Amino acid sequence: MSALYRLTATETRLFFREPMSVLFALAVPPALLVILGAVPSFREPIPDLGGLRVIDLYVPIIVALGVALFALTGLPQQFASYREKGVLRRMRTTPVRPLTMLGAQLLMSAALSVATVLVVLATARLVFDVGLPRHLAAHLAAYLLTISAMFAVGLLVASLAPSGRSAGAIGTVLLFPNMFFAGLWIPRDSMNDVLRTISDLTPLGAAVQSLQDATAGHWPQATHVAVLLGWTLVAGGLAARYFRWE
């Protein structure tokens, strides 16, 4: 465990030496929240939404985005780059196993995504008067399911990509349709039945609805929990099957 923690600390320091990665992963979600909140109409209650505002609906979406940025861009690119450069192969000659590197990367990404989410929730509450989740236990459960599903997809990308650059490209390509079905461009409540059904089957679509349910004070729906668990098991199983250390 001490080796895991030391390696996590080292990987975190290396992460913060890349300004563009830090800016993209940590600053984009809070900045997007501020930009959306600056639109006057987004801060006005809408009767058709039960008195909610557009900015209220966007907070769970941005929380999910904070996870997706780490899962689909940083995590797969880093692992594929380490494999491409022979870092994982050389680690086999040391007491630290490559599996420890995997744990360190997952731990670092999870911790930084949590920090990003806390900044988003604090900004939403203090600046735009968005209510905190009414069901904290349900929100935590939905968030953990989101992390597990998205990180499993990220590891699958890392296992299949031949290089760090291709892993980053594949992750970016996957990010945009996922964010579309999560409601970033068209809120899920405004989607037609076909788009809504597809959204329910995507990891981020199910994640956003689960986070919204928890924010409203309810447990996530069984369908969305099943979708997130399904992505975790299938993508995680395929990643374990095809992952290569060298």
N, C-alpha and C positions, 0 to 999 in steps of 0.2 A: 504493500500500500504506500509506503514511503517513496518508493521508486515512481509509482503512478503520480503521486502528488508533485514530486520534483519535476517530472517530465511535463506535467500539466502546466506548472509555473513557467518552465522554459518555453513551451509552445505558446503560452500566452504572451510572454515577452517578445517572441519572434513575430507574433501576430501584430502587436502594436508597433512594430518597426516598419510595417507596410501601411503608409498613410491612406492610400486609396482603398485598401481592404477595410480598414477601420471606418473610413468615411462611408463606404457603401453599406456595410453591415450594421453599423451602430447608429449612424446619423440619419440615414434615409427614413426609417419609420417615424421618429419624432418630427423630422422636418416635414414629411408628408402630412402628418396630423396638423401641424401649424398652418400649412398652406391651405388645407381643406377647411380648417376652422376659421380662416381669415375671410372666407366667402360669407357675406352677410346672410344670404338665404339659407345656408346650411345651419345657421344658428337659430332659425325660426321654427317653432313647433308646427307640426303638420297634423291636422285632424285625422287624415286617413291612416296615419301611423300611430294612432292612439295618443297623440300629443308629443311623440318623440320627435327629435330633430335629426336631420341627415347626419350631423356629426356624431350623434349617439350611435347610429348604425355603423359608422365607419371605424369606430374604435376596435371592435373585435376583428375586423378585417385587417387593420394595421398590426394588431397583436399577432395574427397569423402570419403576416408578412415578415415580422421580425424573426420568426422561426424559419420561414422559407428561405430567407436570404442566407442564413448560415447553412441550412441543410442542402440547398441546391447549388450554391456557388462556392462558398469557402471550404466546406468539408470535402466534397469530391475532388476539387482541384488540388487541395493540399495532399491528400492521400495519393492521388494519381501522380503528382509531381514527385513525391517521396519514392514511389515505386520506380518511376522513370529514371530518377537520378541514382538509384541503387541504395538509398538510405535504409530502406527496410531490409534489404539483403545484408547490408553490413551490420545491422543491429543484431543479427543472429549470431555474430561472433562475440557479442557482449553479454553480460548478465541480464540486460534488459531485453525482453522478448518483443517482437513486433506487435504482439497482441496488446502489450502495455501502451504502445504508441496509439493504437486504436482507441483504447480506453481514455487516454489523455486527450485526444482530439475530440472525442464525444463529450467528455467532461467539460473541456474548455468551451466548446460550442454551446452546450446547454447552459453553462453559467453565464456566458455573455448574452445569450438570447433572453435569459431571465432578467438580466440587468436592463436590456433594451425595453422589455415589456414593462418593467417597473417604471422606467422613465416615461413611457407612453401613457400609462395609466395615471401617473402623477401629473403629467402635463394636461391630460384631458380633464382631470378633476379640478386642478388649480386654475387653469387658464380658461377652459371652456365650460366649467361647471357640469361635466359629465359625471353621472353617478357611478360609484364603484360597483363591482359585481354584487348582486344581492345574495347570491349563494356561493360563498367562497370555496367550500369543499367541491361543489360541482365545477366551478371555474378551474380549480387546480386539477381536477380529474380530466377535464376537457383539454387543458393545456398539456398535461403529461401525455395524453393520447395523441395530441397534435405533434409533439416532439418525437414520439416513438415512430409514428407513421412517416413523417417527413425525413427524419434521419435515416430510416430504413431505405427510403427512395434515394437519398443522397449517397448512401453506401453502395446501392446497386449501380448508380452512375459511376462511382469510383471503381467498382469491380469490373465494369465493362469498358471504360474509356482507356484507350491506349496511351494517352499522355495527359499531362496536367492541363495543357491548353485545350485539348478536346473535351476534357471533363468540365472545364469552365464553360465552354461553348454549349455542351449538352445541357448542363444545369441551367444556364440562362434561357435556352430554348424552352425548357420545361417550366421555368418560372412564370413566363408571361401567360400561357393558357391557364395555368393553375390559378393565377391571380385574377384572371378574367372570370373564371367560374366561382371564385371566392367572393366576387361582387365588387371588385375594385373599380371597374368601369361602369358596370350596370349592377345596382344593388340586387341582391337575390330576390327581394320582394317584388322587383319590377320585371324579373325574367318570366318568359312564357313557360308553359308546362314542360316543353322539351328541354329547354336550357336548364330549368330548375331540376329536372330529373338527372341530367348529366352532372350538374353541380353537386347533387347529393351523393354521387358515386365517386367524385374526386376527393383526394385527401384534404385539400384546403377548403373545398366547399362544405364537406362534412364537419371540418374543424371550426369554420366560421359559425355555422349554425349551432354547433354545440356550445361555443363560447357565447353566442347571443342568448341561447336558452339559459345558460348559467347567469349571465348578466341580468336577465329578467327574473331570476329567482327559481329556475327549474333545473332539474337534472337533464343532461343530454338525452336526446331520444335514442331508443334502442337501435334504430336503423343507422344512425350516424356513428354510434359507438361500434357497431358491427363493421361499418365501412372502414373506420380508422384501424380497428384491430386487423381487418383483412389486409389492408395495405401494409401494416407492420409485419404480419406473418409472411405474406407472399413476397413482398420486396425484400424483407430481411432474409428469408430463406434463400431466395435467388442470389442475393449478395453474398451470403455465406458459401453458396455452391460455386460461384464463379470468381470469388475474390482471389487475387494472386498477390503474393508478397514480393515477387520479382518477375 
